[in-house]
């Protein structure tokens, strides 16, 4: 019986992961590419073939799924970014390239996901509050990074904001450049943002 339960639990977990990933794809597609209201889109369960049969097996409600998406975004997009910034702080002035790498390669940080959540936040006050809190955490981490270059107080904060707003704006404008081209420009960007030739 225990072995059977274990297989059942593992199978359910795999299905839940697949279902959740499918939900993420819908989220990014509708919210980012079609500029739709994500809350309303998730009301239309027919958009996913498997939705009706498995939805309530995994989530008690649509609100549960949306909350799970928001938690997932914080864990997968903010966590790696904060760790990269802290690694950059520990590495000293040249550590800024650790942050540059995570933004350029877009493997540990998903800009489409980030932009989709921001679009969602414009339509939902509770989500907007979470996004503001996450932005504050990211900017606080970048402020610590700017202190590595000798900036203090408001100057460190403003430089952190410029770096962060620049990157958010890069994604919002939908700029598409190849990875080699971005790496070619990265040292110039970092010199402009930090004031150091790193």
NORHU-V288134 format. One record per residue. N is the residue number from 1. RES is the residue in one small letter. SS is DSSP state (@ for helix, = for strand, . for the rest). D_CENTER is the distance of its C-alpha to the mean C-alpha in whole Angstrom. Layout:
N/RES/SS/D_CENTER, N/RES/SS/D_CENTER
//
This chain:
1/x/./41, 2/x/@/38, 3/x/@/38, 4/x/@/37, 5/x/@/35, 6/x/@/33, 7/x/@/33, 8/x/@/32, 9/x/@/29, 10/x/@/28, 11/x/@/28, 12/x/@/26, 13/x/@/23, 14/x/@/23, 15/x/@/24, 16/x/@/21, 17/x/@/18, 18/x/@/19, 19/x/@/20, 20/x/@/16, 21/x/@/15, 22/x/@/17, 23/x/@/16, 24/x/@/12, 25/x/@/14, 26/x/@/16, 27/x/@/13, 28/x/@/11, 29/x/@/15, 30/x/@/17, 31/x/@/14, 32/x/@/13, 33/x/@/16, 34/x/./19, 35/x/./18, 36/x/./19, 37/x/./19, 38/x/@/16, 39/x/@/19, 40/x/@/22, 41/x/@/21, 42/x/./20, 43/x/./24, 44/x/./25, 45/x/@/25, 46/x/@/27, 47/x/@/24, 48/x/./24, 49/x/./27, 50/x/./26, 51/x/@/25, 52/x/@/28, 53/x/@/29, 54/x/@/27, 55/x/@/24, 56/x/@/26, 57/x/@/27, 58/x/@/23, 59/x/./22, 60/x/./25, 61/x/./24, 62/x/@/21, 63/x/@/20, 64/x/@/19, 65/x/@/17, 66/x/@/15, 67/x/@/15, 68/x/@/14, 69/x/@/11, 70/x/@/10, 71/x/@/11, 72/x/@/9, 73/x/@/5, 74/x/@/7, 75/x/@/8, 76/x/@/6, 77/x/@/3, 78/x/@/6, 79/x/@/9, 80/x/@/9, 81/x/@/8, 82/x/@/11, 83/x/@/13, 84/x/@/13, 85/x/@/14, 86/x/@/17, 87/x/@/18, 88/x/@/19, 89/x/@/20, 90/x/@/23, 91/x/@/23, 92/x/./25, 93/x/@/25, 94/x/@/24, 95/x/@/21, 96/x/@/19, 97/x/@/19, 98/x/@/17, 99/x/@/14, 100/x/@/15, 101/x/@/15, 102/x/@/12, 103/x/@/11, 104/x/@/14, 105/x/@/14, 106/x/./10, 107/x/./11, 108/x/./9, 109/x/./6, 110/x/./5, 111/x/@/6, 112/x/@/8, 113/x/@/6, 114/x/@/4, 115/x/@/8, 116/x/@/9, 117/x/@/8, 118/x/@/10, 119/x/@/12, 120/x/@/13, 121/x/@/13, 122/x/./16, 123/x/./18, 124/x/./17, 125/x/@/18, 126/x/@/17, 127/x/@/14, 128/x/@/14, 129/x/@/15, 130/x/@/12, 131/x/@/10, 132/x/@/13, 133/x/@/13, 134/x/@/10, 135/x/@/11, 136/x/@/14, 137/x/@/13, 138/x/@/11, 139/x/@/14, 140/x/@/16, 141/x/@/15, 142/x/@/16, 143/x/@/19, 144/x/@/20, 145/x/@/19, 146/x/@/22, 147/x/@/24, 148/x/./25, 149/x/./26, 150/x/./29, 151/x/./27, 152/x/./28, 153/x/@/27, 154/x/@/26, 155/x/@/26, 156/x/@/23, 157/x/@/21, 158/x/@/22, 159/x/@/21, 160/x/@/18, 161/x/@/17, 162/x/@/18, 163/x/@/16, 164/x/@/13, 165/x/@/14, 166/x/@/16, 167/x/@/12, 168/x/@/11, 169/x/@/14, 170/x/@/14, 171/x/@/12, 172/x/@/13, 173/x/./16, 174/x/./16, 175/x/./17, 176/x/./18, 177/x/./19, 178/x/./20, 179/x/@/19, 180/x/@/23, 181/x/@/23, 182/x/@/20, 183/x/@/21, 184/x/@/24, 185/x/@/23, 186/x/@/21, 187/x/@/24, 188/x/@/25, 189/x/@/21, 190/x/@/21, 191/x/@/25, 192/x/@/24, 193/x/@/22, 194/x/@/23, 195/x/./27, 196/x/./28, 197/x/./29, 198/x/./26
//
